[in-house]
Amino acid sequence: MDAMTGATWAVSQYGAQGPDNLGKVWIAQPLPIGDDRLVFSGHVANPGDGVTVSIRHGGDIVATCLANPGFIVDVPARKGVFHVEIPVRQEQGRDVVCRWEVVDQERQDMALVGMVQRGVPVPGAAATGAQALMGRMGQLFLIGDTNDSVGQFTRSGSLNEASLQGWSELFGKMPEWQDQFGLEKIMLMVAPAKEEVLRDYYPLRRALNTVFDDFMKRFGDRPVLMPKWELWNRRHLAYSPTDTHWTDYGAAVAGQTLLKRWDLPAESLPDEFAVKQKIGDLGSKLTPPASNFELIFREKLLDRLVFDNEIVNHGNIRIYRNSAAPIAGKLLIFGDSFGTNLTEALSYGFQEVAYAYQPAGLDPDLVERIKPTHLLLQITQRFVHGAPATGQSIFESGRKKLAAMSEQEREQAVARLRAVPAEFQPLVTPLFD
């Protein structure tokens, strides 16, 4: 039942259930015949009167045969991942299937088109733009995004001059900001890309010296936190199969790593979670949509949300308060979409956490208005190739969002914002300047 490797393929058995009464099952290396066929073969120690063997590629069953005790069957040659499936018993009238994954080790050459029958664009979706890339064992990854996630992961490269200058200036200003704003701690956190943590599920090979590797070589000794290994040790719970982002559990792991770096009580963050079925941002791109079960926060964190300007993405500002949290300080996070549930996770530790959707882009005006004791600049790995938005006004981003609304939407938004409590008016009035 152990994985075995050959010159071309790796064969591994997956699933909690073993072969049960079938005894020892042996799956051979696929044998190429000509240019267009592969021969699968194997042996089942205790097949009874014979047991059905199915060969699957993506969503297609490409061949079936009977093992009694041996089997041999040829299939169309395809790059990528095959599965050998054998029913081992029945429970409540349904087959319990044991599955062997047969993986082409030259995965960078695998055929992606048609690999999974369900992985087709949603009807009416644009032909271009971000889509879902199917990896091993049903893991979905981002492809076709404006940051070229696939290219960043698979090609060697280095930071361009503008990015290098931007990051150098950011790290150079950190001591100045700490003194200027009276901060106890300041840190940059890079949220690892899903393919970085689940790289053996990714259908393409990682380059040896990526742009992000260049970033870490240059700035890894600065106040930068990349919680890759902490997440790696819990990766199947930390990242959702159908989503780009870390789960609430993954956000808590990242938050604990930050608190430990800052010598703050990491045990204040949650270690018990609820389970919920969700359709991730990548799963929604398939037809029908793909969902998964993942760990979510048990508490209703909306009870802690005391302010939200409700601007979508860039320009959004939220404040969470939790009087029961052990850290009396105030944390301000300038982050991206990974920062949303990271903020919620850290609200278990800090009595007040403010979140501004501006990836690693410190806005001095907002810092002066919030007056934090701790400041975190958060950005996702795939954004690091660009220059940080240092000094950019988050209120200007909000004004642009308001200007882009229809007249009715804008009137409703302005009325709602003007009605917020007096203590939050300093976060609202700049939107109308």
GIWO-V502517 format. One record per residue. N is the residue number from 1. SS is DSSP state (hx for helix, st for strand, lp for the rest). D_CENTER is the distance of its C-alpha to the mean C-alpha in whole Angstrom. Layout:
N_SS_D_CENTER ; N_SS_D_CENTER
This chain:
1_lp_31 ; 2_lp_29 ; 3_lp_27 ; 4_st_29 ; 5_st_29 ; 6_lp_31 ; 7_lp_32 ; 8_lp_29 ; 9_st_27 ; 10_st_26 ; 11_st_27 ; 12_st_25 ; 13_st_25 ; 14_st_23 ; 15_lp_23 ; 16_lp_25 ; 17_lp_28 ; 18_lp_30 ; 19_lp_33 ; 20_hx_35 ; 21_hx_39 ; 22_hx_38 ; 23_lp_39 ; 24_lp_37 ; 25_st_35 ; 26_st_35 ; 27_st_33 ; 28_lp_34 ; 29_lp_33 ; 30_lp_33 ; 31_st_36 ; 32_st_36 ; 33_st_39 ; 34_lp_40 ; 35_lp_37 ; 36_lp_36 ; 37_st_36 ; 38_st_35 ; 39_st_36 ; 40_st_35 ; 41_st_37 ; 42_st_37 ; 43_st_39 ; 44_st_39 ; 45_lp_41 ; 46_lp_42 ; 47_lp_42 ; 48_lp_45 ; 49_lp_46 ; 50_lp_43 ; 51_st_39 ; 52_st_37 ; 53_st_35 ; 54_st_32 ; 55_st_30 ; 56_st_27 ; 57_st_25 ; 58_lp_22 ; 59_lp_24 ; 60_st_27 ; 61_st_30 ; 62_st_32 ; 63_st_34 ; 64_st_36 ; 65_st_39 ; 66_st_40 ; 67_st_40 ; 68_lp_44 ; 69_lp_43 ; 70_st_42 ; 71_st_40 ; 72_st_40 ; 73_st_38 ; 74_st_37 ; 75_st_34 ; 76_st_33 ; 77_lp_32 ; 78_lp_28 ; 79_lp_26 ; 80_lp_22 ; 81_st_22 ; 82_st_25 ; 83_st_25 ; 84_st_29 ; 85_st_29 ; 86_st_32 ; 87_st_33 ; 88_st_34 ; 89_st_36 ; 90_st_36 ; 91_st_35 ; 92_lp_36 ; 93_lp_37 ; 94_st_34 ; 95_st_33 ; 96_st_30 ; 97_st_29 ; 98_st_28 ; 99_st_26 ; 100_st_26 ; 101_st_23 ; 102_st_25 ; 103_st_23 ; 104_st_24 ; 105_lp_24 ; 106_lp_24 ; 107_hx_21 ; 108_hx_21 ; 109_hx_24 ; 110_lp_22 ; 111_lp_23 ; 112_lp_20 ; 113_lp_22 ; 114_lp_24 ; 115_lp_22 ; 116_lp_21 ; 117_lp_23 ; 118_lp_21 ; 119_lp_18 ; 120_lp_21 ; 121_lp_20 ; 122_lp_21 ; 123_lp_25 ; 124_lp_26 ; 125_lp_22 ; 126_lp_23 ; 127_lp_23 ; 128_lp_21 ; 129_lp_18 ; 130_lp_14 ; 131_st_14 ; 132_st_12 ; 133_st_13 ; 134_st_14 ; 135_lp_13 ; 136_hx_15 ; 137_hx_16 ; 138_hx_14 ; 139_lp_10 ; 140_st_9 ; 141_st_8 ; 142_st_9 ; 143_st_13 ; 144_lp_16 ; 145_lp_14 ; 146_lp_17 ; 147_lp_15 ; 148_lp_15 ; 149_hx_12 ; 150_hx_14 ; 151_hx_17 ; 152_hx_15 ; 153_hx_14 ; 154_hx_17 ; 155_lp_20 ; 156_lp_22 ; 157_lp_22 ; 158_lp_23 ; 159_lp_23 ; 160_lp_25 ; 161_hx_28 ; 162_hx_27 ; 163_hx_24 ; 164_hx_25 ; 165_hx_28 ; 166_hx_25 ; 167_hx_23 ; 168_hx_27 ; 169_hx_28 ; 170_hx_25 ; 171_hx_26 ; 172_hx_30 ; 173_hx_30 ; 174_hx_28 ; 175_hx_31 ; 176_hx_33 ; 177_hx_30 ; 178_hx_31 ; 179_hx_34 ; 180_hx_35 ; 181_lp_33 ; 182_lp_34 ; 183_lp_30 ; 184_lp_30 ; 185_st_27 ; 186_st_24 ; 187_st_21 ; 188_st_18 ; 189_st_15 ; 190_st_12 ; 191_st_9 ; 192_lp_8 ; 193_lp_6 ; 194_hx_4 ; 195_hx_8 ; 196_hx_9 ; 197_hx_9 ; 198_lp_9 ; 199_hx_12 ; 200_hx_14 ; 201_hx_13 ; 202_lp_12 ; 203_lp_16 ; 204_lp_16 ; 205_lp_18 ; 206_lp_17 ; 207_lp_19 ; 208_lp_21 ; 209_lp_21 ; 210_lp_19 ; 211_hx_19 ; 212_hx_16 ; 213_hx_19 ; 214_hx_21 ; 215_hx_20 ; 216_hx_20 ; 217_hx_23 ; 218_hx_25 ; 219_hx_23 ; 220_lp_22 ; 221_lp_25 ; 222_lp_24 ; 223_lp_23 ; 224_st_19 ; 225_st_17 ; 226_lp_14 ; 227_lp_13 ; 228_hx_12 ; 229_hx_14 ; 230_hx_14 ; 231_hx_11 ; 232_hx_12 ; 233_lp_15 ; 234_lp_13 ; 235_hx_10 ; 236_hx_11 ; 237_hx_11 ; 238_hx_8 ; 239_st_5 ; 240_lp_7 ; 241_lp_8 ; 242_lp_9 ; 243_lp_6 ; 244_lp_4 ; 245_lp_3 ; 246_st_4 ; 247_lp_8 ; 248_hx_11 ; 249_hx_12 ; 250_hx_9 ; 251_hx_10 ; 252_hx_14 ; 253_hx_13 ; 254_hx_12 ; 255_hx_15 ; 256_hx_18 ; 257_hx_17 ; 258_hx_18 ; 259_hx_21 ; 260_hx_22 ; 261_hx_22 ; 262_lp_24 ; 263_lp_27 ; 264_lp_26 ; 265_lp_26 ; 266_hx_22 ; 267_hx_24 ; 268_hx_24 ; 269_lp_20 ; 270_lp_20 ; 271_lp_20 ; 272_lp_21 ; 273_st_18 ; 274_st_19 ; 275_st_18 ; 276_st_17 ; 277_st_16 ; 278_st_14 ; 279_st_13 ; 280_lp_10 ; 281_lp_10 ; 282_lp_10 ; 283_hx_12 ; 284_hx_15 ; 285_hx_15 ; 286_lp_17 ; 287_lp_21 ; 288_lp_21 ; 289_lp_17 ; 290_lp_15 ; 291_st_14 ; 292_st_14 ; 293_st_15 ; 294_st_12 ; 295_st_14 ; 296_st_14 ; 297_st_17 ; 298_lp_20 ; 299_lp_22 ; 300_lp_23 ; 301_hx_21 ; 302_hx_23 ; 303_hx_26 ; 304_lp_25 ; 305_st_24 ; 306_st_27 ; 307_st_27 ; 308_st_24 ; 309_lp_26 ; 310_lp_24 ; 311_lp_23 ; 312_lp_20 ; 313_lp_17 ; 314_lp_19 ; 315_lp_22 ; 316_lp_21 ; 317_st_22 ; 318_st_22 ; 319_st_24 ; 320_st_24 ; 321_st_26 ; 322_lp_27 ; 323_lp_30 ; 324_lp_30 ; 325_lp_27 ; 326_lp_29 ; 327_st_28 ; 328_st_31 ; 329_st_29 ; 330_st_27 ; 331_st_24 ; 332_st_23 ; 333_st_19 ; 334_st_19 ; 335_st_15 ; 336_lp_13 ; 337_lp_10 ; 338_lp_8 ; 339_hx_12 ; 340_hx_13 ; 341_hx_12 ; 342_hx_13 ; 343_hx_16 ; 344_hx_17 ; 345_hx_16 ; 346_hx_18 ; 347_lp_21 ; 348_lp_22 ; 349_lp_23 ; 350_st_25 ; 351_st_27 ; 352_st_26 ; 353_st_23 ; 354_st_23 ; 355_st_19 ; 356_st_20 ; 357_st_18 ; 358_lp_19 ; 359_lp_16 ; 360_lp_18 ; 361_lp_21 ; 362_lp_24 ; 363_lp_26 ; 364_hx_30 ; 365_hx_31 ; 366_hx_28 ; 367_hx_28 ; 368_hx_32 ; 369_hx_32 ; 370_hx_29 ; 371_lp_31 ; 372_lp_28 ; 373_lp_29 ; 374_st_26 ; 375_st_23 ; 376_st_20 ; 377_st_18 ; 378_st_14 ; 379_st_13 ; 380_st_9 ; 381_hx_10 ; 382_hx_11 ; 383_hx_13 ; 384_lp_15 ; 385_lp_18 ; 386_lp_19 ; 387_lp_22 ; 388_lp_21 ; 389_lp_22 ; 390_lp_25 ; 391_lp_28 ; 392_lp_26 ; 393_lp_28 ; 394_hx_25 ; 395_hx_28 ; 396_hx_29 ; 397_hx_25 ; 398_hx_26 ; 399_hx_30 ; 400_hx_29 ; 401_hx_26 ; 402_hx_30 ; 403_hx_32 ; 404_hx_30 ; 405_lp_30 ; 406_lp_33 ; 407_hx_36 ; 408_hx_36 ; 409_hx_32 ; 410_hx_33 ; 411_hx_36 ; 412_hx_34 ; 413_hx_31 ; 414_hx_34 ; 415_hx_36 ; 416_hx_33 ; 417_hx_32 ; 418_hx_36 ; 419_lp_36 ; 420_lp_34 ; 421_lp_36 ; 422_hx_38 ; 423_hx_35 ; 424_hx_32 ; 425_hx_35 ; 426_hx_34 ; 427_hx_30 ; 428_lp_32 ; 429_hx_35 ; 430_hx_34 ; 431_hx_32 ; 432_hx_36 ; 433_lp_37
